[in-house]
Amino acid sequence: MPARGGKAVDSYRWSGAAASTPSTTPAKSVPTVDLSQLVKAAKIDPKAKQGHKTYAADGSYGTLTLAAYAQWQRHLGYKGKAADGVPGIRSLTALGKRHGFKVVA
């Protein structure tokens, strides 16, 4: 209804353009980490040829990885035995959010 002495004005017009254009971008797949397999690897700590220390480049979850993960756990506020370098669901999920992977138990 027009205001007194005025004309009716459309204050909102929907063009529908945005709704009619489907997204053609495929969904990104997120890498998945199996917590049980990672914990198993962390507890084995295989001995390397160069001595007790194992390195990231050798493909094992060794002593340096345990130390680095323990540091991550302390960063999250874990203390004592809770920061032992063996991943738990909360700390690994937090790491996954930061680095773009999903954790399955």
Phi and psi restraints in degrees (range 20) as a CNS / XPLOR table:
assign (resid 1 and name C) (resid 2 and name N)
       (resid 2 and name CA) (resid 2 and name C) 1.0 -69.8 20.0 2
assign (resid 2 and name N) (resid 2 and name CA)
       (resid 2 and name C) (resid 3 and name N) 1.0 147.5 20.0 2
assign (resid 2 and name C) (resid 3 and name N)
       (resid 3 and name CA) (resid 3 and name C) 1.0 -68.1 20.0 2
assign (resid 3 and name N) (resid 3 and name CA)
       (resid 3 and name C) (resid 4 and name N) 1.0 161.1 20.0 2
assign (resid 3 and name C) (resid 4 and name N)
       (resid 4 and name CA) (resid 4 and name C) 1.0 -56.0 20.0 2
assign (resid 4 and name N) (resid 4 and name CA)
       (resid 4 and name C) (resid 5 and name N) 1.0 122.0 20.0 2
assign (resid 4 and name C) (resid 5 and name N)
       (resid 5 and name CA) (resid 5 and name C) 1.0 75.4 20.0 2
assign (resid 5 and name N) (resid 5 and name CA)
       (resid 5 and name C) (resid 6 and name N) 1.0 5.6 20.0 2
assign (resid 5 and name C) (resid 6 and name N)
       (resid 6 and name CA) (resid 6 and name C) 1.0 -120.3 20.0 2
assign (resid 6 and name N) (resid 6 and name CA)
       (resid 6 and name C) (resid 7 and name N) 1.0 -175.4 20.0 2
assign (resid 6 and name C) (resid 7 and name N)
       (resid 7 and name CA) (resid 7 and name C) 1.0 -108.5 20.0 2
assign (resid 7 and name N) (resid 7 and name CA)
       (resid 7 and name C) (resid 8 and name N) 1.0 154.6 20.0 2
assign (resid 7 and name C) (resid 8 and name N)
       (resid 8 and name CA) (resid 8 and name C) 1.0 -70.5 20.0 2
assign (resid 8 and name N) (resid 8 and name CA)
       (resid 8 and name C) (resid 9 and name N) 1.0 135.4 20.0 2
assign (resid 8 and name C) (resid 9 and name N)
       (resid 9 and name CA) (resid 9 and name C) 1.0 -125.9 20.0 2
assign (resid 9 and name N) (resid 9 and name CA)
       (resid 9 and name C) (resid 10 and name N) 1.0 130.6 20.0 2
assign (resid 9 and name C) (resid 10 and name N)
       (resid 10 and name CA) (resid 10 and name C) 1.0 -77.0 20.0 2
assign (resid 10 and name N) (resid 10 and name CA)
       (resid 10 and name C) (resid 11 and name N) 1.0 111.8 20.0 2
assign (resid 10 and name C) (resid 11 and name N)
       (resid 11 and name CA) (resid 11 and name C) 1.0 -85.8 20.0 2
assign (resid 11 and name N) (resid 11 and name CA)
       (resid 11 and name C) (resid 12 and name N) 1.0 -13.0 20.0 2
assign (resid 11 and name C) (resid 12 and name N)
       (resid 12 and name CA) (resid 12 and name C) 1.0 -145.1 20.0 2
assign (resid 12 and name N) (resid 12 and name CA)
       (resid 12 and name C) (resid 13 and name N) 1.0 127.2 20.0 2
assign (resid 12 and name C) (resid 13 and name N)
       (resid 13 and name CA) (resid 13 and name C) 1.0 -131.7 20.0 2
assign (resid 13 and name N) (resid 13 and name CA)
       (resid 13 and name C) (resid 14 and name N) 1.0 127.3 20.0 2
assign (resid 13 and name C) (resid 14 and name N)
       (resid 14 and name CA) (resid 14 and name C) 1.0 -98.4 20.0 2
assign (resid 14 and name N) (resid 14 and name CA)
       (resid 14 and name C) (resid 15 and name N) 1.0 124.3 20.0 2
assign (resid 14 and name C) (resid 15 and name N)
       (resid 15 and name CA) (resid 15 and name C) 1.0 -85.5 20.0 2
assign (resid 15 and name N) (resid 15 and name CA)
       (resid 15 and name C) (resid 16 and name N) 1.0 -23.9 20.0 2
assign (resid 15 and name C) (resid 16 and name N)
       (resid 16 and name CA) (resid 16 and name C) 1.0 78.7 20.0 2
assign (resid 16 and name N) (resid 16 and name CA)
       (resid 16 and name C) (resid 17 and name N) 1.0 0.0 20.0 2
assign (resid 16 and name C) (resid 17 and name N)
       (resid 17 and name CA) (resid 17 and name C) 1.0 -62.4 20.0 2
assign (resid 17 and name N) (resid 17 and name CA)
       (resid 17 and name C) (resid 18 and name N) 1.0 -43.0 20.0 2
assign (resid 17 and name C) (resid 18 and name N)
       (resid 18 and name CA) (resid 18 and name C) 1.0 -66.3 20.0 2
assign (resid 18 and name N) (resid 18 and name CA)
       (resid 18 and name C) (resid 19 and name N) 1.0 -36.6 20.0 2
assign (resid 18 and name C) (resid 19 and name N)
       (resid 19 and name CA) (resid 19 and name C) 1.0 -75.2 20.0 2
assign (resid 19 and name N) (resid 19 and name CA)
       (resid 19 and name C) (resid 20 and name N) 1.0 -23.4 20.0 2
assign (resid 19 and name C) (resid 20 and name N)
       (resid 20 and name CA) (resid 20 and name C) 1.0 -90.7 20.0 2
assign (resid 20 and name N) (resid 20 and name CA)
       (resid 20 and name C) (resid 21 and name N) 1.0 -3.6 20.0 2
assign (resid 20 and name C) (resid 21 and name N)
       (resid 21 and name CA) (resid 21 and name C) 1.0 -103.2 20.0 2
assign (resid 21 and name N) (resid 21 and name CA)
       (resid 21 and name C) (resid 22 and name N) 1.0 103.0 20.0 2
assign (resid 21 and name C) (resid 22 and name N)
       (resid 22 and name CA) (resid 22 and name C) 1.0 -72.7 20.0 2
assign (resid 22 and name N) (resid 22 and name CA)
       (resid 22 and name C) (resid 23 and name N) 1.0 151.6 20.0 2
assign (resid 22 and name C) (resid 23 and name N)
       (resid 23 and name CA) (resid 23 and name C) 1.0 -73.6 20.0 2
assign (resid 23 and name N) (resid 23 and name CA)
       (resid 23 and name C) (resid 24 and name N) 1.0 132.2 20.0 2
assign (resid 23 and name C) (resid 24 and name N)
       (resid 24 and name CA) (resid 24 and name C) 1.0 -106.9 20.0 2
assign (resid 24 and name N) (resid 24 and name CA)
       (resid 24 and name C) (resid 25 and name N) 1.0 3.2 20.0 2
assign (resid 24 and name C) (resid 25 and name N)
       (resid 25 and name CA) (resid 25 and name C) 1.0 -81.1 20.0 2
assign (resid 25 and name N) (resid 25 and name CA)
       (resid 25 and name C) (resid 26 and name N) 1.0 121.6 20.0 2
assign (resid 25 and name C) (resid 26 and name N)
       (resid 26 and name CA) (resid 26 and name C) 1.0 -69.6 20.0 2
assign (resid 26 and name N) (resid 26 and name CA)
       (resid 26 and name C) (resid 27 and name N) 1.0 149.6 20.0 2
assign (resid 26 and name C) (resid 27 and name N)
       (resid 27 and name CA) (resid 27 and name C) 1.0 -68.3 20.0 2
assign (resid 27 and name N) (resid 27 and name CA)
       (resid 27 and name C) (resid 28 and name N) 1.0 139.7 20.0 2
assign (resid 27 and name C) (resid 28 and name N)
       (resid 28 and name CA) (resid 28 and name C) 1.0 -76.7 20.0 2
assign (resid 28 and name N) (resid 28 and name CA)
       (resid 28 and name C) (resid 29 and name N) 1.0 138.2 20.0 2
assign (resid 28 and name C) (resid 29 and name N)
       (resid 29 and name CA) (resid 29 and name C) 1.0 -85.5 20.0 2
assign (resid 29 and name N) (resid 29 and name CA)
       (resid 29 and name C) (resid 30 and name N) 1.0 142.7 20.0 2
assign (resid 29 and name C) (resid 30 and name N)
       (resid 30 and name CA) (resid 30 and name C) 1.0 -106.1 20.0 2
assign (resid 30 and name N) (resid 30 and name CA)
       (resid 30 and name C) (resid 31 and name N) 1.0 128.7 20.0 2
assign (resid 30 and name C) (resid 31 and name N)
       (resid 31 and name CA) (resid 31 and name C) 1.0 -59.9 20.0 2
assign (resid 31 and name N) (resid 31 and name CA)
       (resid 31 and name C) (resid 32 and name N) 1.0 150.0 20.0 2
assign (resid 31 and name C) (resid 32 and name N)
       (resid 32 and name CA) (resid 32 and name C) 1.0 -118.6 20.0 2
assign (resid 32 and name N) (resid 32 and name CA)
       (resid 32 and name C) (resid 33 and name N) 1.0 138.0 20.0 2
assign (resid 32 and name C) (resid 33 and name N)
       (resid 33 and name CA) (resid 33 and name C) 1.0 -116.9 20.0 2
assign (resid 33 and name N) (resid 33 and name CA)
       (resid 33 and name C) (resid 34 and name N) 1.0 127.7 20.0 2
assign (resid 33 and name C) (resid 34 and name N)
       (resid 34 and name CA) (resid 34 and name C) 1.0 -87.9 20.0 2
assign (resid 34 and name N) (resid 34 and name CA)
       (resid 34 and name C) (resid 35 and name N) 1.0 110.5 20.0 2
assign (resid 34 and name C) (resid 35 and name N)
       (resid 35 and name CA) (resid 35 and name C) 1.0 -57.8 20.0 2
assign (resid 35 and name N) (resid 35 and name CA)
       (resid 35 and name C) (resid 36 and name N) 1.0 -42.4 20.0 2
assign (resid 35 and name C) (resid 36 and name N)
       (resid 36 and name CA) (resid 36 and name C) 1.0 -62.9 20.0 2
assign (resid 36 and name N) (resid 36 and name CA)
       (resid 36 and name C) (resid 37 and name N) 1.0 -38.7 20.0 2
assign (resid 36 and name C) (resid 37 and name N)
       (resid 37 and name CA) (resid 37 and name C) 1.0 -70.5 20.0 2
assign (resid 37 and name N) (resid 37 and name CA)
       (resid 37 and name C) (resid 38 and name N) 1.0 -37.1 20.0 2
assign (resid 37 and name C) (resid 38 and name N)
       (resid 38 and name CA) (resid 38 and name C) 1.0 -68.4 20.0 2
assign (resid 38 and name N) (resid 38 and name CA)
       (resid 38 and name C) (resid 39 and name N) 1.0 -41.1 20.0 2
assign (resid 38 and name C) (resid 39 and name N)
       (resid 39 and name CA) (resid 39 and name C) 1.0 -63.9 20.0 2
assign (resid 39 and name N) (resid 39 and name CA)
       (resid 39 and name C) (resid 40 and name N) 1.0 -42.5 20.0 2
assign (resid 39 and name C) (resid 40 and name N)
       (resid 40 and name CA) (resid 40 and name C) 1.0 -58.9 20.0 2
assign (resid 40 and name N) (resid 40 and name CA)
       (resid 40 and name C) (resid 41 and name N) 1.0 -46.5 20.0 2
assign (resid 40 and name C) (resid 41 and name N)
       (resid 41 and name CA) (resid 41 and name C) 1.0 -63.9 20.0 2
assign (resid 41 and name N) (resid 41 and name CA)
       (resid 41 and name C) (resid 42 and name N) 1.0 -39.1 20.0 2
assign (resid 41 and name C) (resid 42 and name N)
       (resid 42 and name CA) (resid 42 and name C) 1.0 -66.0 20.0 2
assign (resid 42 and name N) (resid 42 and name CA)
       (resid 42 and name C) (resid 43 and name N) 1.0 -34.4 20.0 2
assign (resid 42 and name C) (resid 43 and name N)
       (resid 43 and name CA) (resid 43 and name C) 1.0 -80.3 20.0 2
assign (resid 43 and name N) (resid 43 and name CA)
       (resid 43 and name C) (resid 44 and name N) 1.0 -22.8 20.0 2
assign (resid 43 and name C) (resid 44 and name N)
       (resid 44 and name CA) (resid 44 and name C) 1.0 -73.7 20.0 2
assign (resid 44 and name N) (resid 44 and name CA)
       (resid 44 and name C) (resid 45 and name N) 1.0 -44.0 20.0 2
assign (resid 44 and name C) (resid 45 and name N)
       (resid 45 and name CA) (resid 45 and name C) 1.0 43.1 20.0 2
assign (resid 45 and name N) (resid 45 and name CA)
       (resid 45 and name C) (resid 46 and name N) 1.0 69.9 20.0 2
assign (resid 45 and name C) (resid 46 and name N)
       (resid 46 and name CA) (resid 46 and name C) 1.0 -62.1 20.0 2
assign (resid 46 and name N) (resid 46 and name CA)
       (resid 46 and name C) (resid 47 and name N) 1.0 145.4 20.0 2
assign (resid 46 and name C) (resid 47 and name N)
       (resid 47 and name CA) (resid 47 and name C) 1.0 -77.6 20.0 2
assign (resid 47 and name N) (resid 47 and name CA)
       (resid 47 and name C) (resid 48 and name N) 1.0 137.5 20.0 2
assign (resid 47 and name C) (resid 48 and name N)
       (resid 48 and name CA) (resid 48 and name C) 1.0 -98.0 20.0 2
assign (resid 48 and name N) (resid 48 and name CA)
       (resid 48 and name C) (resid 49 and name N) 1.0 161.7 20.0 2
assign (resid 48 and name C) (resid 49 and name N)
       (resid 49 and name CA) (resid 49 and name C) 1.0 -60.0 20.0 2
assign (resid 49 and name N) (resid 49 and name CA)
       (resid 49 and name C) (resid 50 and name N) 1.0 -32.2 20.0 2
assign (resid 49 and name C) (resid 50 and name N)
       (resid 50 and name CA) (resid 50 and name C) 1.0 -81.8 20.0 2
assign (resid 50 and name N) (resid 50 and name CA)
       (resid 50 and name C) (resid 51 and name N) 1.0 4.7 20.0 2
assign (resid 50 and name C) (resid 51 and name N)
       (resid 51 and name CA) (resid 51 and name C) 1.0 125.9 20.0 2
assign (resid 51 and name N) (resid 51 and name CA)
       (resid 51 and name C) (resid 52 and name N) 1.0 -161.7 20.0 2
assign (resid 51 and name C) (resid 52 and name N)
       (resid 52 and name CA) (resid 52 and name C) 1.0 -68.7 20.0 2
assign (resid 52 and name N) (resid 52 and name CA)
       (resid 52 and name C) (resid 53 and name N) 1.0 -35.6 20.0 2
assign (resid 52 and name C) (resid 53 and name N)
       (resid 53 and name CA) (resid 53 and name C) 1.0 -69.2 20.0 2
assign (resid 53 and name N) (resid 53 and name CA)
       (resid 53 and name C) (resid 54 and name N) 1.0 134.8 20.0 2
assign (resid 53 and name C) (resid 54 and name N)
       (resid 54 and name CA) (resid 54 and name C) 1.0 -117.6 20.0 2
assign (resid 54 and name N) (resid 54 and name CA)
       (resid 54 and name C) (resid 55 and name N) 1.0 151.1 20.0 2
assign (resid 54 and name C) (resid 55 and name N)
       (resid 55 and name CA) (resid 55 and name C) 1.0 -119.0 20.0 2
assign (resid 55 and name N) (resid 55 and name CA)
       (resid 55 and name C) (resid 56 and name N) 1.0 156.9 20.0 2
assign (resid 55 and name C) (resid 56 and name N)
       (resid 56 and name CA) (resid 56 and name C) 1.0 -57.9 20.0 2
assign (resid 56 and name N) (resid 56 and name CA)
       (resid 56 and name C) (resid 57 and name N) 1.0 -34.9 20.0 2
assign (resid 56 and name C) (resid 57 and name N)
       (resid 57 and name CA) (resid 57 and name C) 1.0 -67.7 20.0 2
assign (resid 57 and name N) (resid 57 and name CA)
       (resid 57 and name C) (resid 58 and name N) 1.0 -17.5 20.0 2
assign (resid 57 and name C) (resid 58 and name N)
       (resid 58 and name CA) (resid 58 and name C) 1.0 -88.2 20.0 2
assign (resid 58 and name N) (resid 58 and name CA)
       (resid 58 and name C) (resid 59 and name N) 1.0 -0.6 20.0 2
assign (resid 58 and name C) (resid 59 and name N)
       (resid 59 and name CA) (resid 59 and name C) 1.0 82.0 20.0 2
assign (resid 59 and name N) (resid 59 and name CA)
       (resid 59 and name C) (resid 60 and name N) 1.0 7.8 20.0 2
assign (resid 59 and name C) (resid 60 and name N)
       (resid 60 and name CA) (resid 60 and name C) 1.0 -107.7 20.0 2
assign (resid 60 and name N) (resid 60 and name CA)
       (resid 60 and name C) (resid 61 and name N) 1.0 159.5 20.0 2
assign (resid 60 and name C) (resid 61 and name N)
       (resid 61 and name CA) (resid 61 and name C) 1.0 -91.9 20.0 2
assign (resid 61 and name N) (resid 61 and name CA)
       (resid 61 and name C) (resid 62 and name N) 1.0 83.9 20.0 2
assign (resid 61 and name C) (resid 62 and name N)
       (resid 62 and name CA) (resid 62 and name C) 1.0 -104.7 20.0 2
assign (resid 62 and name N) (resid 62 and name CA)
       (resid 62 and name C) (resid 63 and name N) 1.0 -158.7 20.0 2
assign (resid 62 and name C) (resid 63 and name N)
       (resid 63 and name CA) (resid 63 and name C) 1.0 -62.8 20.0 2
assign (resid 63 and name N) (resid 63 and name CA)
       (resid 63 and name C) (resid 64 and name N) 1.0 -40.2 20.0 2
assign (resid 63 and name C) (resid 64 and name N)
       (resid 64 and name CA) (resid 64 and name C) 1.0 -71.0 20.0 2
assign (resid 64 and name N) (resid 64 and name CA)
       (resid 64 and name C) (resid 65 and name N) 1.0 -33.6 20.0 2
assign (resid 64 and name C) (resid 65 and name N)
       (resid 65 and name CA) (resid 65 and name C) 1.0 -68.3 20.0 2
assign (resid 65 and name N) (resid 65 and name CA)
       (resid 65 and name C) (resid 66 and name N) 1.0 -41.5 20.0 2
assign (resid 65 and name C) (resid 66 and name N)
       (resid 66 and name CA) (resid 66 and name C) 1.0 -58.4 20.0 2
assign (resid 66 and name N) (resid 66 and name CA)
       (resid 66 and name C) (resid 67 and name N) 1.0 -44.9 20.0 2
assign (resid 66 and name C) (resid 67 and name N)
       (resid 67 and name CA) (resid 67 and name C) 1.0 -64.3 20.0 2
assign (resid 67 and name N) (resid 67 and name CA)
       (resid 67 and name C) (resid 68 and name N) 1.0 -42.7 20.0 2
assign (resid 67 and name C) (resid 68 and name N)
       (resid 68 and name CA) (resid 68 and name C) 1.0 -66.2 20.0 2
assign (resid 68 and name N) (resid 68 and name CA)
       (resid 68 and name C) (resid 69 and name N) 1.0 -40.0 20.0 2
assign (resid 68 and name C) (resid 69 and name N)
       (resid 69 and name CA) (resid 69 and name C) 1.0 -70.7 20.0 2
assign (resid 69 and name N) (resid 69 and name CA)
       (resid 69 and name C) (resid 70 and name N) 1.0 -35.9 20.0 2
assign (resid 69 and name C) (resid 70 and name N)
       (resid 70 and name CA) (resid 70 and name C) 1.0 -61.3 20.0 2
assign (resid 70 and name N) (resid 70 and name CA)
       (resid 70 and name C) (resid 71 and name N) 1.0 -39.4 20.0 2
assign (resid 70 and name C) (resid 71 and name N)
       (resid 71 and name CA) (resid 71 and name C) 1.0 -62.9 20.0 2
assign (resid 71 and name N) (resid 71 and name CA)
       (resid 71 and name C) (resid 72 and name N) 1.0 -41.0 20.0 2
assign (resid 71 and name C) (resid 72 and name N)
       (resid 72 and name CA) (resid 72 and name C) 1.0 -61.3 20.0 2
assign (resid 72 and name N) (resid 72 and name CA)
       (resid 72 and name C) (resid 73 and name N) 1.0 -43.6 20.0 2
assign (resid 72 and name C) (resid 73 and name N)
       (resid 73 and name CA) (resid 73 and name C) 1.0 -62.6 20.0 2
assign (resid 73 and name N) (resid 73 and name CA)
       (resid 73 and name C) (resid 74 and name N) 1.0 -41.5 20.0 2
assign (resid 73 and name C) (resid 74 and name N)
       (resid 74 and name CA) (resid 74 and name C) 1.0 -64.7 20.0 2
assign (resid 74 and name N) (resid 74 and name CA)
       (resid 74 and name C) (resid 75 and name N) 1.0 -37.8 20.0 2
assign (resid 74 and name C) (resid 75 and name N)
       (resid 75 and name CA) (resid 75 and name C) 1.0 -58.0 20.0 2
assign (resid 75 and name N) (resid 75 and name CA)
       (resid 75 and name C) (resid 76 and name N) 1.0 -35.7 20.0 2
assign (resid 75 and name C) (resid 76 and name N)
       (resid 76 and name CA) (resid 76 and name C) 1.0 -79.9 20.0 2
assign (resid 76 and name N) (resid 76 and name CA)
       (resid 76 and name C) (resid 77 and name N) 1.0 -7.0 20.0 2
assign (resid 76 and name C) (resid 77 and name N)
       (resid 77 and name CA) (resid 77 and name C) 1.0 105.5 20.0 2
assign (resid 77 and name N) (resid 77 and name CA)
       (resid 77 and name C) (resid 78 and name N) 1.0 2.6 20.0 2
assign (resid 77 and name C) (resid 78 and name N)
       (resid 78 and name CA) (resid 78 and name C) 1.0 -72.8 20.0 2
assign (resid 78 and name N) (resid 78 and name CA)
       (resid 78 and name C) (resid 79 and name N) 1.0 148.4 20.0 2
assign (resid 78 and name C) (resid 79 and name N)
       (resid 79 and name CA) (resid 79 and name C) 1.0 -135.7 20.0 2
assign (resid 79 and name N) (resid 79 and name CA)
       (resid 79 and name C) (resid 80 and name N) 1.0 158.8 20.0 2
assign (resid 79 and name C) (resid 80 and name N)
       (resid 80 and name CA) (resid 80 and name C) 1.0 59.2 20.0 2
assign (resid 80 and name N) (resid 80 and name CA)
       (resid 80 and name C) (resid 81 and name N) 1.0 -134.7 20.0 2
assign (resid 80 and name C) (resid 81 and name N)
       (resid 81 and name CA) (resid 81 and name C) 1.0 -65.8 20.0 2
assign (resid 81 and name N) (resid 81 and name CA)
       (resid 81 and name C) (resid 82 and name N) 1.0 -19.1 20.0 2
assign (resid 81 and name C) (resid 82 and name N)
       (resid 82 and name CA) (resid 82 and name C) 1.0 -71.7 20.0 2
assign (resid 82 and name N) (resid 82 and name CA)
       (resid 82 and name C) (resid 83 and name N) 1.0 -18.4 20.0 2
assign (resid 82 and name C) (resid 83 and name N)
       (resid 83 and name CA) (resid 83 and name C) 1.0 -109.9 20.0 2
assign (resid 83 and name N) (resid 83 and name CA)
       (resid 83 and name C) (resid 84 and name N) 1.0 58.4 20.0 2
assign (resid 83 and name C) (resid 84 and name N)
       (resid 84 and name CA) (resid 84 and name C) 1.0 -95.3 20.0 2
assign (resid 84 and name N) (resid 84 and name CA)
       (resid 84 and name C) (resid 85 and name N) 1.0 -2.9 20.0 2
assign (resid 84 and name C) (resid 85 and name N)
       (resid 85 and name CA) (resid 85 and name C) 1.0 91.9 20.0 2
assign (resid 85 and name N) (resid 85 and name CA)
       (resid 85 and name C) (resid 86 and name N) 1.0 -6.3 20.0 2
assign (resid 85 and name C) (resid 86 and name N)
       (resid 86 and name CA) (resid 86 and name C) 1.0 -92.4 20.0 2
assign (resid 86 and name N) (resid 86 and name CA)
       (resid 86 and name C) (resid 87 and name N) 1.0 122.6 20.0 2
assign (resid 86 and name C) (resid 87 and name N)
       (resid 87 and name CA) (resid 87 and name C) 1.0 -62.6 20.0 2
assign (resid 87 and name N) (resid 87 and name CA)
       (resid 87 and name C) (resid 88 and name N) 1.0 143.3 20.0 2
assign (resid 87 and name C) (resid 88 and name N)
       (resid 88 and name CA) (resid 88 and name C) 1.0 -118.5 20.0 2
assign (resid 88 and name N) (resid 88 and name CA)
       (resid 88 and name C) (resid 89 and name N) 1.0 168.9 20.0 2
assign (resid 88 and name C) (resid 89 and name N)
       (resid 89 and name CA) (resid 89 and name C) 1.0 -61.0 20.0 2
assign (resid 89 and name N) (resid 89 and name CA)
       (resid 89 and name C) (resid 90 and name N) 1.0 -42.1 20.0 2
assign (resid 89 and name C) (resid 90 and name N)
       (resid 90 and name CA) (resid 90 and name C) 1.0 -67.9 20.0 2
assign (resid 90 and name N) (resid 90 and name CA)
       (resid 90 and name C) (resid 91 and name N) 1.0 -48.8 20.0 2
assign (resid 90 and name C) (resid 91 and name N)
       (resid 91 and name CA) (resid 91 and name C) 1.0 -67.7 20.0 2
assign (resid 91 and name N) (resid 91 and name CA)
       (resid 91 and name C) (resid 92 and name N) 1.0 -36.9 20.0 2
assign (resid 91 and name C) (resid 92 and name N)
       (resid 92 and name CA) (resid 92 and name C) 1.0 -71.7 20.0 2
assign (resid 92 and name N) (resid 92 and name CA)
       (resid 92 and name C) (resid 93 and name N) 1.0 -36.3 20.0 2
assign (resid 92 and name C) (resid 93 and name N)
       (resid 93 and name CA) (resid 93 and name C) 1.0 -64.3 20.0 2
assign (resid 93 and name N) (resid 93 and name CA)
       (resid 93 and name C) (resid 94 and name N) 1.0 -40.3 20.0 2
assign (resid 93 and name C) (resid 94 and name N)
       (resid 94 and name CA) (resid 94 and name C) 1.0 -62.6 20.0 2
assign (resid 94 and name N) (resid 94 and name CA)
       (resid 94 and name C) (resid 95 and name N) 1.0 -40.6 20.0 2
assign (resid 94 and name C) (resid 95 and name N)
       (resid 95 and name CA) (resid 95 and name C) 1.0 -66.0 20.0 2
assign (resid 95 and name N) (resid 95 and name CA)
       (resid 95 and name C) (resid 96 and name N) 1.0 -39.7 20.0 2
assign (resid 95 and name C) (resid 96 and name N)
       (resid 96 and name CA) (resid 96 and name C) 1.0 -62.4 20.0 2
assign (resid 96 and name N) (resid 96 and name CA)
       (resid 96 and name C) (resid 97 and name N) 1.0 -39.7 20.0 2
assign (resid 96 and name C) (resid 97 and name N)
       (resid 97 and name CA) (resid 97 and name C) 1.0 -63.6 20.0 2
assign (resid 97 and name N) (resid 97 and name CA)
       (resid 97 and name C) (resid 98 and name N) 1.0 -36.3 20.0 2
assign (resid 97 and name C) (resid 98 and name N)
       (resid 98 and name CA) (resid 98 and name C) 1.0 -73.7 20.0 2
assign (resid 98 and name N) (resid 98 and name CA)
       (resid 98 and name C) (resid 99 and name N) 1.0 -34.3 20.0 2
assign (resid 98 and name C) (resid 99 and name N)
       (resid 99 and name CA) (resid 99 and name C) 1.0 -114.5 20.0 2
assign (resid 99 and name N) (resid 99 and name CA)
       (resid 99 and name C) (resid 100 and name N) 1.0 6.2 20.0 2
assign (resid 99 and name C) (resid 100 and name N)
       (resid 100 and name CA) (resid 100 and name C) 1.0 81.1 20.0 2
assign (resid 100 and name N) (resid 100 and name CA)
       (resid 100 and name C) (resid 101 and name N) 1.0 38.8 20.0 2
assign (resid 100 and name C) (resid 101 and name N)
       (resid 101 and name CA) (resid 101 and name C) 1.0 -132.0 20.0 2
assign (resid 101 and name N) (resid 101 and name CA)
       (resid 101 and name C) (resid 102 and name N) 1.0 159.8 20.0 2
assign (resid 101 and name C) (resid 102 and name N)
       (resid 102 and name CA) (resid 102 and name C) 1.0 -106.8 20.0 2
assign (resid 102 and name N) (resid 102 and name CA)
       (resid 102 and name C) (resid 103 and name N) 1.0 143.3 20.0 2
assign (resid 102 and name C) (resid 103 and name N)
       (resid 103 and name CA) (resid 103 and name C) 1.0 -105.3 20.0 2
assign (resid 103 and name N) (resid 103 and name CA)
       (resid 103 and name C) (resid 104 and name N) 1.0 131.3 20.0 2
assign (resid 103 and name C) (resid 104 and name N)
       (resid 104 and name CA) (resid 104 and name C) 1.0 -117.0 20.0 2
assign (resid 104 and name N) (resid 104 and name CA)
       (resid 104 and name C) (resid 105 and name N) 1.0 142.3 20.0 2
